[in-house]
C-alpha cells in the first residue's frame, strides 16, 4: 500500500500544487485547510506523514504540533518562510525536516523521500547492528540500546546516529554532516546553511543527552574542535 500524506495548508493553489506533485510521485494525499481540520484528519485517517504549514487559521501549526506530540511520533515536515527561530522552535517540538517557501517540486519530493524512509539515509554501508562499547544500534528495527536498556530517540537523532555509525571512527566535518543529514540544495543560500548548522548542533546535543553516560564528558560522540565530530569505536 502506498504512503498516505496529510498536507495542511490554507492556500488553495499551494494545496493543488502539493496534491498534484505528490500523487504523480505515487503517494496518496489527503488535505486540510486549517489546524482544527488537521486534527480531525489525523484522528480519522491516520496518515503516514504530515506536511504542515505553520501559519494556519483557527489553530496554528505550532499548536497542532504540540497536540500531536502528546500522543504520536508521526513524521512531520513543516513549511516555512525562512524564519530561523521558527524552524528551531519547530525542531524543539519534534519535526523531522522543513521545506522553505516558495516550494519547488524537487525540494518537496526530496524531503518527502528522506523523511518517509525512501531516501539516501536509508541506504548505506551498515546493515543489521553496530556496537560500540555499551551502545548498540539496530538498523533493521531502528532501535538503540545502551547497556541493554532501550534508548528513545527522535527520527532525526536516529538518522544522525546512523550517519555517525556508517562512518564509525571517522571524523566528519560540520558541512559534511549537514549535507549527509539534510541534503539541502544550498546554492549560495547562506541563511539556509546557517540554520542547518544550528539544527545539527541542536541534534548532536540531544543525542549526547540520550546516549552518553556523562553528557558533559562524552565518550561516544567526540568533538574535534574546529573540525567536526565522530562516533568513537570502543
C-alpha positions in Angstrom: 0.0 0.0 0.0 1.4 3.5 -0.9 2.2 6.0 1.7 -0.6 8.4 2.7 0.4 12.1 3.3 -1.7 14.7 5.0 -1.0 18.2 3.7 -2.2 21.1 5.8 -2.0 24.4 4.0 -4.6 27.3 3.9 -3.6 28.4 0.4 -5.8 26.5 -2.2 -3.3 26.9 -5.0 -0.5 25.5 -2.9 -2.7 22.6 -1.9 -3.3 21.8 -5.5 0.4 22.0 -6.2 1.2 19.6 -3.4 -1.5 17.1 -4.3 -0.5 17.1 -8.0 3.2 16.6 -7.4 2.8 14.0 -4.6 0.2 12.0 -6.4 2.3 11.9 -9.6 5.1 10.6 -7.4 2.9 7.7 -6.2 1.7 9.0 -2.8 -1.9 9.1 -1.6 -2.8 12.6 -0.5 -5.4 14.0 1.9 -5.6 17.7 2.8 -6.8 20.2 5.4 -7.1 24.0 5.3 -6.7 24.8 9.0 -5.5 23.3 12.2 -8.8 22.1 13.5 -9.5 20.3 10.3 -5.9 18.8 10.5 -6.8 17.4 14.0 -9.9 15.7 12.5 -8.0 14.3 9.6 -5.2 13.0 11.8 -7.7 11.2 14.1 -9.8 9.8 11.3 -7.3 8.9 8.5 -4.0 8.0 10.4 -1.6 9.3 7.6 2.0 8.1 7.4 3.4 11.6 7.0 2.3 15.1 7.8 3.3 18.2 5.8 2.3 21.2 7.9 2.2 24.9 7.3 2.9 26.9 10.5 0.8 29.9 9.7 -2.7 28.4 9.7 -6.0 29.9 10.7 -8.1 28.8 13.7 -5.2 26.7 15.1 -1.7 27.4 14.0 0.9 24.8 13.1 2.8 25.0 16.4 -0.4 24.2 18.3 -1.1 21.3 16.0 2.5 20.0 16.7 2.2 20.4 20.4 -1.1 18.5 20.3 0.2 15.8 18.0 3.4 15.1 20.0 1.3 14.5 23.1 0.4 11.0 21.7 2.2 10.4 18.3 5.7 10.4 16.8 4.2 10.7 13.2 6.9 12.1 10.8 6.4 15.8 10.2 7.7 18.2 7.6 6.9 21.9 8.1 6.5 24.6 5.5 8.3 27.8 6.5 9.1 31.2 5.1 12.7 31.2 6.2 12.5 32.2 9.9 15.4 30.6 11.6 13.9 30.9 15.1 10.6 29.4 13.8 12.4 26.4 12.4 14.4 25.8 15.6 11.2 26.1 17.6 9.5 23.6 15.4 12.5 21.2 15.8 12.2 21.5 19.5 8.6 20.3 19.1 9.8 17.2 17.2 9.6 17.8 13.5 11.7 15.8 11.1 12.5 18.3 8.3 11.4 21.6 6.7 10.8 23.0 3.2 11.2 26.6 2.5 8.6 28.7 0.7 8.4 29.2 -2.2 8.3 25.5 -2.5 9.9 23.7 -5.5 8.6 20.3 -6.5 12.2 18.9 -6.4 12.8 20.1 -2.8 9.4 18.8 -1.8 9.8 15.3 -3.1 13.4 15.0 -1.9 12.3 15.9 1.7 9.3 13.5 1.5 11.5 10.6 0.3 14.0 11.3 3.1 11.5 11.5 5.9 9.2 8.8 4.6 12.2 6.3 4.6 12.9 6.0 0.9 15.7 8.5 0.7 19.5 8.2 0.8 19.8 7.9 4.6 18.0 4.5 4.4 20.9 3.2 2.3 24.4 3.0 3.5 27.2 0.6 4.2 25.9 -0.8 7.5 23.1 -3.2 8.0 22.0 -5.3 10.9 23.6 -3.9 14.1 26.5 -1.7 15.1 28.1 -1.9 18.5 30.5 0.4 20.3 31.0 -0.4 24.0 27.6 -0.4 25.7 26.0 1.3 22.7 24.1 -1.0 20.3 22.3 0.3 17.2 19.8 -1.9 15.5 19.4 -0.7 11.9 16.7 -3.2 10.9 14.3 -2.2 13.7 15.6 1.4 14.0 16.2 1.0 17.8 19.1 1.9 20.1 20.1 0.3 23.3 22.6 1.3 26.0 23.8 -1.3 28.4 20.9 -3.4 27.3 18.3 -0.8 28.0 16.3 0.9 25.2 17.1 4.5 24.4 14.3 6.7 23.0 15.5 8.9 20.1 13.7 11.1 17.6 13.9 10.1 14.0 16.3 13.0 13.4 18.5 11.8 16.2 18.5 8.3 14.9 19.3 9.5 11.4 22.3 11.4 12.8 23.5 8.4 14.8 23.2 6.2 11.7 25.4 8.7 9.8 28.0 8.5 12.5 27.7 4.7 12.6 28.2 4.5 8.8 31.5 6.3 9.3 32.4 5.0 12.8 35.8 6.2 13.9 36.0 8.8 11.2 35.7 12.5 12.0 33.1 14.1 9.8 33.4 17.8 9.1 30.4 20.1 10.1 29.4 20.8 6.5 29.7 17.1 5.6 27.4 16.2 8.5 24.9 18.8 7.4 24.8 17.5 3.9 24.5 13.9 4.9 21.7 14.7 7.3 19.5 17.0 5.1 20.9 17.0 1.6 19.5 20.5 1.0 20.5 22.3 -2.2 22.2 25.4 -0.8 23.5 27.1 -3.9 24.6 30.4 -2.3 21.9 30.5 0.4 23.9 31.4 3.5 20.9 31.7 5.7 19.8 28.2 4.9 23.3 26.8 5.6 23.4 28.6 9.0 20.0 27.2 10.0 21.1 23.7 9.2 24.3 24.1 11.2 22.3 25.3 14.1 19.9 22.3 13.8 22.9 20.0 13.5 24.4 21.2 16.8 21.0 21.0 18.5 20.6 17.4 17.3 24.1 16.5 18.5 23.4 18.0 21.9 20.2 16.0 22.2 21.8 12.8 21.0 24.6 13.2 23.6 21.9 13.7 26.3 20.4 10.4 25.3 23.3 8.1 24.8 26.2 9.5 26.8 26.7 8.2 30.4 28.0 11.7 31.3 26.9 14.2 28.5 29.4 16.8 29.9 32.2 14.4 29.1 31.2 12.4 26.0 32.9 9.1 25.2 30.9 8.1 22.1 30.2 11.3 20.2 33.6 13.0 20.1 34.1 16.6 19.1 37.2 17.6 17.2 37.3 21.4 17.8 37.2 23.4 14.6 36.8 20.2 12.5 33.7 18.1 13.3 32.5 15.0 15.2 32.9 11.3 15.1 31.4 8.2 16.7 34.2 6.6 18.7 34.7 2.9 18.4 35.1 1.1 21.8 
